[in-house]
Amino acid sequence: MPEKNIVLIGAGYAGVHAAKKLAKKYKKDKDVNITLIDRHSYHTMMTELHEVAGGRVEPTAVQYDLRRLFNRTKVNLVTDNVTHVDHDKKIVTTEHGSYPFDYLVLGMGGEPNDFGTPGVSENGFTLWSWEDSVKLRKHIEETVTKASLEQNVEKRKAMLSFVVCGSGFTGIEMVG
């Protein structure tokens, strides 16, 4: 049987789940290579970002080292940025290499959207990545500290008023 290359792009929930299932299915098949490419060396528990932003858990609590997750599996981990996918030649190109594939799994996730709500892009924060959660956490902590020093009750009340724009899972969890 000729060698088969399975390349997965994205180590979010879908990419990690697919890589684990494939690694289990082809555990003893030496003709199948599995490569998981992500820009980070860790998996982020997206459903827990609100816990970081709200100061309820430490930022590292929502990161899982991919090397630990795939220890003793046949999954080849690549930490790099994908720059191009050539579907005709069946090659994924990254900033530092290229990876031929017979099968390609795309699991890069999505992007936040404020749906054009006035004021959100100028004054708001997204909560779509580990970096976003740390940035929002820092802002909340700094604002609460400044408010604790504010003598004017109305100003303090305004400083401690927060608005969540969005009623999806992340918004609902953030309100918590």
TORDO-326552 format. One line per field, with one value per residue (C-alpha): chain; residue number from 1; x, z, y. Coordinates in steps of 0.2 Angstrom, whole numbers. Last residue first. Layout:
<pts>
chain	c(A; ...) .
resi	c(NUM; ...) .
u	c(X; ...) .
w	c(Z; ...) .
v	c(Y; ...) .
</pts>
This chain:
<pts>
chain	c(A; A; A; A; A; A; A; A; A; A; A; A; A; A; A; A; A; A; A; A; A; A; A; A; A; A; A; A; A; A; A; A; A; A; A; A; A; A; A; A; A; A; A; A; A; A; A; A; A; A; A; A; A; A; A; A; A; A; A; A; A; A; A; A; A; A; A; A; A; A; A; A; A; A; A; A; A; A; A; A; A; A; A; A; A; A; A; A; A; A; A; A; A; A; A; A; A; A; A; A; A; A; A; A; A; A; A; A; A; A; A; A; A; A; A; A; A; A; A; A; A; A; A; A; A; A; A; A; A; A; A; A; A; A; A; A; A; A; A; A; A; A; A; A; A; A; A; A; A; A; A; A; A; A; A; A; A; A; A; A; A; A; A; A; A; A; A; A; A; A; A; A; A; A; A; A) .
resi	c(176; 175; 174; 173; 172; 171; 170; 169; 168; 167; 166; 165; 164; 163; 162; 161; 160; 159; 158; 157; 156; 155; 154; 153; 152; 151; 150; 149; 148; 147; 146; 145; 144; 143; 142; 141; 140; 139; 138; 137; 136; 135; 134; 133; 132; 131; 130; 129; 128; 127; 126; 125; 124; 123; 122; 121; 120; 119; 118; 117; 116; 115; 114; 113; 112; 111; 110; 109; 108; 107; 106; 105; 104; 103; 102; 101; 100; 99; 98; 97; 96; 95; 94; 93; 92; 91; 90; 89; 88; 87; 86; 85; 84; 83; 82; 81; 80; 79; 78; 77; 76; 75; 74; 73; 72; 71; 70; 69; 68; 67; 66; 65; 64; 63; 62; 61; 60; 59; 58; 57; 56; 55; 54; 53; 52; 51; 50; 49; 48; 47; 46; 45; 44; 43; 42; 41; 40; 39; 38; 37; 36; 35; 34; 33; 32; 31; 30; 29; 28; 27; 26; 25; 24; 23; 22; 21; 20; 19; 18; 17; 16; 15; 14; 13; 12; 11; 10; 9; 8; 7; 6; 5; 4; 3; 2; 1) .
u	c(-110; -110; -95; -104; -119; -107; -96; -111; -120; -129; -117; -112; -108; -108; -99; -103; -89; -82; -99; -103; -86; -89; -106; -99; -85; -71; -62; -48; -58; -63; -45; -42; -58; -52; -35; -42; -55; -42; -30; -43; -48; -30; -28; -45; -40; -23; -31; -42; -60; -65; -66; -65; -75; -73; -69; -76; -91; -96; -110; -115; -108; -111; -98; -90; -77; -68; -69; -60; -45; -51; -47; -44; -33; -31; -18; -6; 11; 18; 29; 41; 45; 32; 19; 14; 1; 3; -10; -3; -20; -26; -12; -14; -5; 3; 0; 8; 19; 20; 21; 15; 18; 4; 9; 5; 16; 13; -1; -9; 7; 15; 0; 2; -15; -20; -35; -27; -12; -23; -26; -44; -58; -51; -66; -56; -48; -65; -73; -59; -66; -76; -61; -50; -35; -23; -5; 10; 2; 2; -6; -1; -6; 2; -3; 7; -2; 9; 15; -3; -2; -10; -21; -38; -31; -21; -36; -47; -34; -31; -50; -53; -38; -43; -61; -58; -44; -28; -29; -24; -24; -13; -16; -2; -4; 10; 7; 0) .
w	c(170; 159; 151; 149; 140; 128; 124; 120; 109; 116; 109; 116; 134; 143; 159; 172; 185; 178; 177; 195; 200; 190; 199; 216; 214; 226; 213; 220; 219; 202; 196; 203; 195; 179; 180; 184; 170; 157; 162; 161; 144; 137; 145; 137; 120; 120; 124; 109; 104; 117; 107; 116; 114; 113; 94; 87; 98; 96; 84; 82; 65; 66; 80; 72; 80; 68; 64; 67; 58; 56; 39; 36; 21; 14; 2; 8; 5; 18; 15; 26; 36; 33; 29; 13; 12; -4; -14; -31; -37; -20; -17; 1; 6; 20; 35; 50; 60; 75; 67; 77; 69; 76; 77; 96; 111; 117; 107; 121; 130; 114; 111; 128; 134; 138; 148; 165; 158; 160; 178; 183; 190; 184; 173; 157; 162; 166; 150; 140; 146; 130; 120; 128; 119; 112; 113; 102; 93; 74; 71; 60; 64; 53; 52; 42; 36; 29; 46; 50; 69; 76; 61; 70; 86; 77; 66; 81; 90; 75; 72; 90; 90; 74; 79; 96; 90; 84; 66; 49; 48; 36; 31; 21; 14; 10; -4; 0) .
v	c(173; 189; 181; 165; 173; 183; 168; 156; 169; 184; 198; 214; 213; 230; 234; 248; 249; 265; 273; 269; 276; 292; 294; 290; 303; 298; 287; 276; 260; 264; 265; 247; 241; 248; 240; 223; 224; 230; 216; 203; 209; 208; 191; 185; 192; 184; 167; 170; 175; 187; 203; 219; 235; 254; 258; 241; 241; 259; 256; 237; 233; 214; 214; 198; 187; 176; 157; 141; 134; 116; 111; 93; 88; 71; 65; 78; 85; 96; 112; 121; 137; 150; 136; 128; 114; 103; 94; 99; 104; 109; 121; 127; 143; 153; 141; 148; 137; 125; 107; 92; 75; 64; 45; 45; 43; 61; 69; 79; 82; 89; 99; 108; 112; 130; 135; 135; 145; 161; 158; 155; 166; 183; 187; 186; 170; 162; 170; 160; 144; 138; 142; 129; 134; 120; 123; 125; 139; 143; 126; 111; 93; 80; 62; 49; 33; 19; 13; 8; 2; 18; 22; 22; 29; 43; 47; 49; 60; 71; 73; 78; 90; 98; 100; 107; 119; 113; 120; 113; 94; 85; 66; 59; 41; 30; 17; 0) .
</pts>
